[in-house]
Amino acid sequence: MADRAKLTAYGLPRKPFAIRPAPHERDWMDATSQRYAYRCLPLNIANAHGWELLCTEGFSAWWNGKPSLDAIAITPDVAGEVPAISHFGHGIVTFHVNAVFRTEPGYDLMVQGPINRPKDAIAPLSGVVETDWTPFTFTMNWQFTRANTVIRFDPGEVFCHLYPIKRGDIERFDPEFRAIEDDPELYAEFKAWSASRAGFLSDLKDPNSPTSGDKWQKHYYRGQTVGGGDIASDDHRTKIRLRPFSIAPSTSERNGR
């Protein structure tokens, strides 16, 4: 097993903060027929790929469509507890993240909206933060996509999703476009998959076919090519499980005070 890396959240004094590993489950996926959405392995992996920050207080917000700071009205559920503000104008709602995050040297933090949790009338904005050196907090921002609409963030609702990324990795890639025929082996595998997929979808319409009982093809889920057999990748996975943030003892506790 590779050496584990450290991700630390330093909570601010007297500031509420709630973070958890992102779960695989989504309410809208639960509501699909026979929980069909969970058969999509890429969705499942993405759902749990990071940690979620949760609203400690609920609030409602409304935007009149103008760019000024006072164009957004924010009404907290609890008087005096305002978890988000209008800081940038232009229909943007800003959450302050009440922690300073530190990553291992060379790692940034991808900061974005909740993964596969669509929200009506407002959309999350993403950022990449160099958290291996910065002593600063950062904000999580959402932008209204429709004016004159009340939006809600409930207590315990996810407002931010984050995970470490290695700085500069994406710049090391040399993207290239090629015709698939240039790779005969890949092209043959693709054609086999296409034929298998077409046959599966055709048989699915026949309630008496073996396919109708299968409901879905499991090649990708099992990490196998169309021919079956051995797993195509040594590190194929069907689940991702992240550790929760542990609570480290304070300096005074470590010194026995």
C-alpha positions in Angstrom: 0.0 0.0 0.0 1.3 3.5 -0.9 2.2 5.8 2.0 -0.8 7.7 3.3 -0.9 11.4 2.9 -2.2 14.0 5.4 -5.1 16.4 5.0 -5.7 18.6 7.9 -8.5 21.1 8.7 -7.7 23.6 11.4 -11.0 24.8 12.8 -11.3 28.5 13.6 -12.1 29.6 17.2 -15.8 29.7 18.0 -16.7 29.1 14.4 -19.1 26.2 13.5 -17.7 23.6 11.1 -19.1 20.3 9.8 -17.3 18.0 7.4 -17.8 14.3 6.4 -16.7 11.8 3.8 -19.0 12.1 0.8 -21.5 9.2 0.8 -22.3 7.0 -2.2 -26.0 7.6 -1.8 -28.1 10.3 -3.4 -31.8 10.9 -2.7 -32.6 11.2 -6.4 -30.7 7.9 -7.1 -32.7 6.2 -4.4 -35.9 7.4 -6.1 -35.0 5.9 -9.5 -36.8 2.7 -10.5 -35.3 -0.2 -8.6 -32.5 2.2 -7.7 -31.3 1.8 -11.3 -28.9 4.8 -11.1 -26.6 2.9 -8.7 -25.8 0.6 -11.6 -23.7 3.4 -13.0 -20.3 2.8 -11.4 -18.7 6.1 -12.5 -21.6 7.9 -10.7 -21.0 5.9 -7.5 -17.2 6.5 -7.5 -17.7 10.3 -8.2 -20.3 10.6 -5.5 -17.8 9.5 -2.8 -14.7 11.1 -4.2 -13.9 13.6 -1.5 -15.3 15.3 1.6 -18.4 17.4 2.0 -18.9 20.6 4.0 -22.3 20.9 5.6 -24.4 24.0 6.4 -24.6 24.4 10.2 -27.5 26.8 9.9 -30.3 27.1 7.3 -31.2 30.1 5.3 -33.2 31.4 2.3 -31.9 33.7 -0.4 -33.5 35.7 -3.2 -31.9 37.7 -6.1 -33.5 40.5 -8.0 -31.3 40.1 -11.1 -29.1 43.2 -10.6 -25.3 43.1 -10.1 -25.2 45.1 -6.9 -24.3 43.7 -3.5 -27.7 44.5 -2.1 -29.5 42.7 -4.9 -29.4 39.5 -2.9 -31.6 39.2 0.2 -30.5 36.5 2.7 -32.8 35.4 5.5 -31.2 33.1 8.1 -33.4 30.6 10.0 -31.8 31.7 13.2 -31.5 35.5 13.8 -27.9 36.6 13.9 -26.6 33.3 12.4 -25.8 34.2 8.8 -23.9 31.3 7.1 -23.7 33.1 3.7 -23.4 36.6 2.4 -23.5 38.7 -0.7 -19.8 39.6 -1.1 -19.1 39.8 -4.9 -22.4 40.9 -6.3 -23.7 39.6 -9.6 -26.0 37.1 -8.0 -23.2 35.3 -6.1 -23.9 33.9 -2.7 -20.7 33.4 -0.6 -20.0 30.8 2.1 -17.0 31.3 4.4 -15.3 28.0 5.1 -14.5 28.1 8.8 -11.2 26.2 8.7 -7.7 26.5 7.3 -6.8 23.4 5.2 -3.3 22.1 4.8 -2.2 19.5 2.4 1.1 17.7 1.8 3.7 19.6 -0.2 2.8 19.7 -3.9 -0.9 19.1 -3.4 -3.8 21.6 -4.0 -7.4 21.3 -2.9 -10.1 21.1 -5.5 -13.0 23.1 -4.1 -16.4 22.7 -5.9 -20.1 22.2 -5.5 -21.6 19.0 -4.3 -21.1 16.2 -6.8 -24.3 14.8 -8.5 -26.5 16.9 -6.2 -28.3 19.3 -8.7 -30.0 22.4 -7.2 -32.6 24.5 -8.9 -31.9 28.2 -9.7 -28.4 28.4 -8.4 -25.1 26.7 -9.4 -21.8 26.2 -7.6 -18.6 27.8 -8.7 -15.3 25.9 -8.5 -11.8 26.8 -7.4 -8.3 25.2 -6.9 -6.5 26.4 -3.8 -2.8 25.9 -3.0 -3.3 24.5 0.5 0.2 23.3 1.1 1.5 26.7 2.1 -1.4 29.2 2.5 -2.4 30.2 6.0 -5.7 31.6 4.6 -9.3 30.4 4.6 -11.2 30.4 1.3 -14.8 30.8 0.2 -17.3 28.6 -1.5 -19.5 30.5 -4.0 -22.8 29.8 -5.7 -24.2 31.9 -8.5 -27.9 32.4 -9.1 -29.0 31.1 -12.5 -32.5 32.6 -12.3 -33.7 35.8 -10.7 -36.7 36.4 -8.6 -36.6 32.8 -7.2 -36.2 31.9 -3.5 -33.5 29.2 -2.9 -33.0 27.3 0.3 -30.0 25.8 2.1 -31.2 23.6 4.9 -29.2 22.7 8.1 -27.0 19.8 7.3 -27.2 20.4 3.5 -24.0 20.1 1.5 -22.6 23.4 0.2 -19.1 22.4 -0.7 -17.2 19.3 -1.9 -13.4 19.1 -1.8 -10.5 16.7 -2.4 -6.7 17.0 -2.9 -5.1 17.0 -6.4 -1.4 16.9 -7.2 -0.3 20.2 -8.5 0.8 20.3 -12.1 -0.3 16.7 -12.9 -2.8 17.9 -15.5 -0.1 20.0 -17.3 2.1 16.9 -17.8 -0.4 15.4 -20.2 0.1 15.6 -24.0 -3.4 15.5 -25.4 -3.6 14.0 -28.9 -6.5 13.2 -31.2 -6.2 10.1 -33.4 -8.6 8.0 -35.5 -9.6 4.8 -33.6 -8.5 2.7 -36.6 -4.9 3.7 -35.7 -5.1 1.3 -32.8 -6.3 -2.0 -34.3 -6.5 -3.8 -31.0 -8.6 -1.0 -29.4 -10.7 -0.7 -32.5 -11.5 -4.5 -32.4 -12.4 -4.3 -28.8 -14.6 -1.3 -29.4 -16.5 -3.0 -32.3 -17.0 -6.1 -30.1 -18.4 -3.9 -27.4 -20.7 -2.0 -29.8 -22.1 -5.3 -31.2 -22.5 -6.7 -27.8 -24.3 -3.5 -26.6 -26.6 -3.4 -29.6 -27.5 -7.1 -29.1 -28.1 -6.6 -25.4 -30.5 -3.7 -26.0 -32.3 -5.6 -28.7 -32.7 -8.7 -26.5 -33.8 -6.5 -23.6 -37.1 -5.9 -25.4 -37.9 -9.6 -25.3 -39.2 -10.6 -21.8 -38.3 -14.2 -22.5 -34.6 -13.6 -23.3 -31.8 -14.2 -20.7 -30.9 -10.5 -21.1 -34.2 -9.4 -19.7 -33.2 -11.0 -16.4 -29.8 -9.3 -16.4 -31.3 -5.8 -16.8 -27.9 -4.3 -17.5 -24.4 -5.2 -18.8 -21.8 -5.6 -16.1 -18.6 -5.5 -18.1 -17.4 -2.1 -16.8 -18.7 -2.7 -13.3 -16.7 -5.9 -13.1 -13.7 -4.3 -14.7 -13.8 -6.8 -17.7 -13.6 -6.4 -21.4 -16.4 -7.7 -23.6 -14.7 -11.1 -23.8 -14.9 -11.4 -20.0 -12.2 -13.3 -18.2 -9.5 -11.6 -16.2 -10.0 -8.1 -14.7 -8.7 -5.6 -17.2 -7.1 -3.4 -14.6 -5.2 -4.3 -11.4 -6.6 -1.4 -9.5 -10.2 -1.5 -10.7 -12.6 -0.6 -7.9 -16.3 -0.6 -7.3 -16.3 1.3 -4.1 -14.3 4.2 -2.6 -14.3 4.7 1.1 -12.6 7.8 2.6 -11.7 8.2 6.2 -13.6 10.8 8.3 -11.6 13.6 9.9 -10.3 12.5 13.2 -10.1 14.9 16.1 -6.6 15.5 17.2 -5.8 16.4 20.9 -5.1 20.1 21.5 -1.6 21.3 22.5 -2.8 21.7 26.1 -4.2 18.2 26.1 -1.0 16.8 24.8 1.0 18.6 27.5 -1.3 17.2 30.2 -3.0 20.5 31.1 
